[in-house]
Amino acid sequence: MQLTKRNLIKTAAIGSAFVGALALAAPASANSFGPTDYGTGGKAMVSYNDETDQFCVTKPHGWYRQEVNVRLYPETNSRGPSYNFDVFSGKTKCVSLERAFEDSYYYFKVDNNSPVNFYS
């Protein structure tokens, strides 16, 4: 019976240490995402870094047209800035959501693809 208790204590200690290590290794914010081409129709790579409040779009060389149009806007206009910009082949453009209210719903739309929402 003592062996079982000792093993349970060891397992609990190792499990706690593992969970603690994961918490320390976790990204600064759960709202960050990407880079991903989700919602872009494969035309661009998008990402959002909640720590720096930067939304970035990269248009890789040789993917479809020479540029993509990006619209970025809050669900409610008063919750932050909106952007409408083009990104040309081989370029990256980043815009700031620093003025957006924390945890606001935002949408991005690349060309004629359906809008995709995320938290800022």
C-alpha positions as CSV (number, residue, x, y, z in Angstrom):
1,M,0.0,0.0,0.0
2,Q,2.9,2.4,0.7
3,L,4.3,1.9,-2.8
4,T,1.0,2.9,-4.3
5,K,0.8,6.1,-2.1
6,R,4.4,6.9,-3.0
7,N,3.7,6.5,-6.7
8,L,0.6,8.6,-6.5
9,I,2.6,11.4,-4.7
10,K,5.3,11.2,-7.3
11,T,2.8,11.3,-10.2
12,A,1.0,14.3,-8.7
13,A,4.3,16.1,-8.2
14,I,5.5,15.4,-11.7
15,G,2.1,16.4,-13.1
16,S,2.1,19.6,-11.2
17,A,5.6,20.5,-12.4
18,F,4.5,19.7,-16.0
19,V,1.4,21.9,-15.8
20,G,3.5,24.7,-14.3
21,A,6.0,24.4,-17.1
22,L,3.2,24.6,-19.7
23,A,1.8,27.7,-18.0
24,L,5.2,29.4,-18.2
25,A,5.8,28.4,-21.8
26,A,2.3,29.6,-22.9
27,P,2.2,32.6,-25.3
28,A,1.5,36.0,-23.8
29,S,-2.1,36.0,-24.9
30,A,-4.7,33.5,-26.0
31,N,-6.1,36.0,-28.5
32,S,-3.0,35.8,-30.7
33,F,-3.1,33.6,-33.8
34,G,-1.3,32.7,-37.0
35,P,0.3,32.9,-39.4
36,T,-2.4,31.1,-41.2
37,D,-4.1,31.2,-44.6
38,Y,-7.5,30.4,-43.0
39,G,-10.2,32.6,-44.5
40,T,-7.9,34.0,-47.2
41,G,-8.7,31.5,-49.9
42,G,-5.0,30.6,-49.9
43,K,-4.1,34.1,-51.2
44,A,-2.3,35.4,-48.1
45,M,-1.1,34.6,-44.6
46,V,-2.6,36.5,-41.7
47,S,-1.6,36.8,-38.1
48,Y,-2.5,38.7,-34.9
49,N,-0.2,39.3,-32.0
50,D,-2.2,40.4,-29.0
51,E,0.9,41.4,-27.0
52,T,1.9,44.0,-29.6
53,D,-1.6,44.6,-31.0
54,Q,-0.4,44.0,-34.5
55,F,-2.5,42.5,-37.3
56,C,-0.3,41.4,-40.2
57,V,-0.9,40.2,-43.7
58,T,1.8,38.6,-46.0
59,K,1.2,38.1,-49.7
60,P,3.7,35.4,-50.8
61,H,5.3,35.6,-54.2
62,G,3.5,33.7,-57.0
63,W,0.2,33.2,-55.2
64,Y,-2.6,34.2,-57.6
65,R,-2.8,37.9,-58.4
66,Q,-0.1,40.4,-57.6
67,E,-2.0,41.9,-54.6
68,V,-4.8,41.2,-52.2
69,N,-7.3,43.6,-50.6
70,V,-7.8,43.4,-46.9
71,R,-10.6,44.9,-44.8
72,L,-10.2,44.8,-41.0
73,Y,-13.0,46.2,-38.9
74,P,-14.6,45.8,-35.4
75,E,-18.0,44.3,-34.9
76,T,-19.1,47.6,-33.4
77,N,-17.6,50.7,-35.0
78,S,-17.0,52.5,-31.7
79,R,-14.8,49.6,-30.4
80,G,-11.7,50.5,-32.5
81,P,-10.2,51.4,-35.8
82,S,-11.0,50.0,-39.3
83,Y,-8.6,49.5,-42.1
84,N,-8.8,48.9,-45.8
85,F,-5.5,48.2,-47.6
86,D,-3.7,46.3,-50.3
87,V,-0.8,44.0,-49.8
88,F,1.4,43.4,-52.9
89,S,3.2,40.2,-53.8
90,G,6.3,39.5,-51.6
91,K,5.3,42.1,-49.1
92,T,3.9,42.2,-45.5
93,K,1.7,44.9,-44.1
94,C,0.9,45.3,-40.4
95,V,-1.6,47.6,-38.8
96,S,-2.1,48.5,-35.1
97,L,-5.2,47.6,-33.1
98,E,-3.7,49.4,-30.1
99,R,-6.7,51.7,-30.0
100,A,-9.2,48.8,-30.0
101,F,-11.0,48.0,-26.8
102,E,-9.6,44.9,-25.2
103,D,-11.3,41.6,-26.2
104,S,-13.4,43.3,-29.0
105,Y,-14.7,41.2,-31.8
106,Y,-12.9,42.0,-35.0
107,Y,-13.3,40.8,-38.6
108,F,-10.9,40.5,-41.4
109,K,-11.9,39.9,-45.0
110,V,-9.4,39.1,-47.8
111,D,-10.6,39.9,-51.3
112,N,-14.1,38.4,-51.8
113,N,-13.7,35.6,-49.1
114,S,-16.1,35.4,-46.2
115,P,-15.2,37.6,-43.2
116,V,-13.4,35.8,-40.3
117,N,-13.8,37.0,-36.7
118,F,-11.3,37.1,-33.8
119,Y,-10.8,38.9,-30.5
120,S,-8.4,41.8,-30.4
